[in-house]
Amino acid sequence: MPSLENSLPNINHEQLNIPSHEQFSATPSTHKPRLLLLYGSLRERSYSRLVIEESARLLTSFGADVKIFNPAGLPQPDSEDDSHPKVQELRELMMWSEGQVWCSPERHGSMTSILKSQLDWMPLSIGSVRPTQGKTLAVMQVSGGSQSFNAVNQMRILGRWMRMVTIPNQSSVAKAFLEFEEDGRMKPSAYYNRIVDVLEELMKFTLLLRDQKDYLVDRYSERAESAEQLSKRVNQKSI
């Protein structure tokens, strides 16, 4: 039987890391899971914000450390530089978090620009830090009419692009204006129960994955490229 080196001639074998159980962390973190919640409307009575506030209550009761970002005052991408205080606040929260919840209204068949702007301010990397990679994500939407999944489907694409682990479950609340009391609390319903399902699942995935994030997102292509770049730099002729 040919050796691994002979059977895989295109592989940089010094950078090949064959997955194994031994490489997973066996020491779980003891701090509360850190969860960031984003919503996609600036209306005074924003149903995506009400869903996020209800989610915060549930997640806090599950033992999470929860923070909600208020998008009011966040500039449109490219209209300011990243030194803007609201941009800095958002980026710090992104890097602080171990998991996230995004909730948007569906507007013209898609997520709102309010939510998209928050995500557009977040690059795949800030220096050597990737602020979203490997973090868990739950997606939800609210609709003024019948139930739809356009916004959550779009958010799933964005979560994948931002290298996040988007959980299988999701929530879509139809006719959201009927689902909340005057004080902003959500009424008992199948929609409410589904939100509980989503948040339970998010907590489970976050607890399971947060200590394994660095190993899970470690990529052969990036190790091989870095090694090649280092080799070129070390072996270049003196100028």
C-alpha positions as CSV (number, residue, x, y, z in Angstrom):
1,M,0.0,0.0,0.0
2,P,1.5,3.4,-1.0
3,S,2.5,5.8,1.8
4,L,0.3,8.8,2.5
5,E,2.9,11.1,1.0
6,N,3.0,9.1,-2.3
7,S,-0.8,8.7,-2.6
8,L,-1.4,12.5,-1.9
9,P,1.3,14.2,-3.8
10,N,-0.5,17.6,-3.8
11,I,-0.7,17.8,0.0
12,N,1.7,19.7,2.2
13,H,2.1,17.0,4.7
14,E,3.7,19.2,7.3
15,Q,0.5,21.2,7.4
16,L,-2.0,18.3,7.2
17,N,-3.8,17.9,10.5
18,I,-5.9,14.7,10.5
19,P,-9.0,15.2,12.7
20,S,-9.1,13.3,16.0
21,H,-11.0,13.3,19.3
22,E,-7.8,14.0,21.2
23,Q,-7.6,17.5,19.6
24,F,-10.9,18.7,21.1
25,S,-10.8,20.7,24.3
26,A,-11.8,18.6,27.3
27,T,-12.0,21.6,29.8
28,P,-15.3,23.5,29.4
29,S,-15.5,27.2,30.1
30,T,-17.3,28.1,33.3
31,H,-18.4,31.7,32.5
32,K,-21.9,32.4,31.2
33,P,-22.4,32.0,27.5
34,R,-22.0,35.5,25.9
35,L,-24.8,36.2,23.5
36,L,-25.4,39.3,21.3
37,L,-28.8,40.1,20.0
38,L,-29.5,42.2,16.9
39,Y,-32.8,43.5,15.6
40,G,-33.8,45.2,12.3
41,S,-36.3,48.1,12.9
42,L,-36.1,51.6,14.4
43,R,-39.9,51.9,14.8
44,E,-41.2,53.0,18.2
45,R,-43.1,49.7,18.4
46,S,-40.7,47.4,16.7
47,Y,-41.8,43.8,16.7
48,S,-38.3,42.5,15.8
49,R,-37.1,44.4,18.9
50,L,-39.9,43.0,21.0
51,V,-38.9,39.5,19.9
52,I,-35.3,40.2,20.8
53,E,-36.3,41.6,24.2
54,E,-38.4,38.5,24.8
55,S,-35.5,36.4,23.7
56,A,-33.2,38.2,26.1
57,R,-35.5,37.4,29.0
58,L,-35.5,33.7,28.1
59,L,-31.7,33.5,27.5
60,T,-31.0,35.2,30.8
61,S,-33.2,32.7,32.5
62,F,-31.2,29.9,30.8
63,G,-28.0,31.3,32.3
64,A,-26.6,33.4,29.5
65,D,-24.9,36.8,29.6
66,V,-27.0,38.8,27.1
67,K,-26.5,42.1,25.4
68,I,-28.7,43.9,22.9
69,F,-27.3,46.3,20.3
70,N,-29.5,49.4,19.6
71,P,-29.0,50.3,15.9
72,A,-30.3,53.8,16.3
73,G,-27.5,56.2,15.3
74,L,-25.4,53.6,13.5
75,P,-24.3,55.3,10.2
76,Q,-24.8,53.7,6.8
77,P,-21.7,51.7,5.7
78,D,-19.2,53.9,3.8
79,S,-20.8,57.1,5.1
80,E,-18.4,57.2,8.1
81,D,-15.2,55.5,8.9
82,D,-15.0,52.7,11.5
83,S,-13.9,55.1,14.2
84,H,-17.6,56.2,14.7
85,P,-18.7,55.4,18.3
86,K,-21.6,53.2,17.2
87,V,-19.4,51.2,14.9
88,Q,-16.9,50.7,17.6
89,E,-19.6,49.7,20.0
90,L,-21.0,47.1,17.6
91,R,-17.6,45.7,16.8
92,E,-16.7,45.3,20.4
93,L,-19.9,43.5,21.1
94,M,-19.3,41.2,18.1
95,M,-15.9,40.3,19.4
96,W,-17.2,39.8,23.0
97,S,-20.0,37.4,21.9
98,E,-19.8,33.7,21.6
99,G,-23.2,33.4,19.9
100,Q,-25.8,35.7,18.4
101,V,-29.5,36.1,17.6
102,W,-30.6,38.1,14.6
103,C,-34.2,39.1,14.1
104,S,-35.5,41.2,11.2
105,P,-38.9,42.2,9.8
106,E,-39.5,41.0,6.3
107,R,-39.7,44.0,4.1
108,H,-40.2,43.8,0.3
109,G,-39.4,40.1,0.6
110,S,-36.1,40.5,2.4
111,M,-34.4,41.4,5.6
112,T,-34.3,45.2,6.4
113,S,-31.5,47.5,5.6
114,I,-31.3,48.3,9.3
115,L,-30.1,44.7,10.1
116,K,-28.0,44.5,6.9
117,S,-26.2,47.7,7.8
118,Q,-25.2,46.2,11.2
119,L,-23.7,43.2,9.5
120,D,-22.1,45.2,6.7
121,W,-20.1,47.1,9.3
122,M,-18.6,43.8,10.4
123,P,-15.6,42.6,8.2
124,L,-14.5,39.0,8.1
125,S,-11.3,40.1,10.0
126,I,-10.1,43.0,12.1
127,G,-6.3,42.7,12.1
128,S,-5.7,39.1,13.1
129,V,-9.1,38.7,14.8
130,R,-12.1,37.3,13.0
131,P,-15.0,38.7,15.0
132,T,-17.7,36.2,13.8
133,Q,-15.9,33.1,12.8
134,G,-17.0,29.9,14.6
135,K,-19.6,31.6,16.7
136,T,-23.1,30.3,16.9
137,L,-26.1,32.0,15.3
138,A,-29.9,31.8,15.6
139,V,-32.1,33.6,13.0
140,M,-35.7,34.9,13.4
141,Q,-38.1,37.1,11.5
142,V,-41.4,38.9,12.0
143,S,-44.0,39.5,9.3
144,G,-46.9,41.8,9.0
145,G,-48.8,39.3,6.9
146,S,-48.8,35.5,6.4
147,Q,-45.8,33.4,7.5
148,S,-42.7,33.7,5.3
149,F,-39.1,32.6,5.5
150,N,-37.4,34.9,3.0
151,A,-35.6,37.0,5.7
152,V,-34.4,34.0,7.7
153,N,-33.1,32.3,4.5
154,Q,-31.1,35.4,3.6
155,M,-29.7,35.7,7.1
156,R,-28.6,32.0,6.9
157,I,-26.6,32.9,3.8
158,L,-25.0,35.8,5.6
159,G,-24.2,33.7,8.6
160,R,-22.5,31.2,6.4
161,W,-20.6,33.9,4.6
162,M,-19.5,35.3,8.0
163,R,-18.3,31.8,8.9
164,M,-20.8,31.3,11.7
165,V,-22.4,28.1,12.9
166,T,-26.1,28.7,12.2
167,I,-28.3,26.4,14.2
168,P,-30.9,24.2,12.4
169,N,-34.0,25.7,14.1
170,Q,-35.4,29.1,13.3
171,S,-38.5,31.2,14.0
172,S,-40.9,33.2,11.8
173,V,-43.7,35.1,13.5
174,A,-46.6,35.8,11.2
175,K,-49.0,38.8,11.8
176,A,-46.7,39.9,14.5
177,F,-49.0,42.8,15.5
178,L,-51.4,40.2,16.9
179,E,-48.8,38.4,19.0
180,F,-47.9,41.1,21.6
181,E,-49.6,42.7,24.5
182,E,-49.8,46.5,24.9
183,D,-46.8,46.3,27.3
184,G,-44.7,44.6,24.7
185,R,-44.8,41.1,26.2
186,M,-45.4,38.3,23.8
187,K,-48.6,36.3,24.2
188,P,-48.7,32.6,24.7
189,S,-48.8,30.9,21.3
190,A,-47.2,28.3,19.0
191,Y,-45.0,31.2,17.8
192,Y,-43.8,31.8,21.3
193,N,-43.1,28.1,21.9
194,R,-41.0,28.0,18.7
195,I,-38.9,30.9,19.9
196,V,-38.3,29.0,23.2
197,D,-37.2,26.0,21.0
198,V,-34.8,28.1,19.0
199,L,-33.2,29.7,22.1
200,E,-32.8,26.4,23.9
201,E,-31.1,25.0,20.8
202,L,-28.8,28.1,20.6
203,M,-27.7,27.6,24.2
204,K,-27.0,24.0,23.6
205,F,-24.9,24.6,20.5
206,T,-23.1,27.5,22.1
207,L,-22.2,25.4,25.2
208,L,-21.1,22.6,22.9
209,L,-19.0,24.6,20.5
210,R,-17.6,27.7,22.2
211,D,-14.5,25.8,23.6
212,Q,-13.9,24.0,20.3
213,K,-14.2,27.1,18.0
214,D,-10.5,27.5,17.3
215,Y,-10.0,23.9,16.4
216,L,-13.2,23.6,14.3
217,V,-12.3,26.6,12.1
218,D,-8.6,25.7,11.7
219,R,-8.2,25.2,7.9
220,Y,-5.6,23.3,6.0
221,S,-5.6,25.8,3.1
222,E,-4.8,28.6,5.5
223,R,-2.1,26.7,7.3
224,A,-0.5,25.7,4.0
225,E,-0.6,29.3,2.6
226,S,0.9,30.7,5.8
227,A,3.7,28.1,5.7
228,E,4.4,28.9,2.0
229,Q,4.5,32.7,2.7
230,L,6.8,32.1,5.7
231,S,9.1,30.0,3.6
232,K,9.3,32.6,0.9
233,R,10.1,35.3,3.4
234,V,12.8,33.3,5.2
235,N,14.4,32.1,2.1
236,Q,14.4,35.3,0.1
237,K,17.8,36.6,-0.9
238,S,19.2,39.6,1.0
239,I,18.6,42.9,-0.7
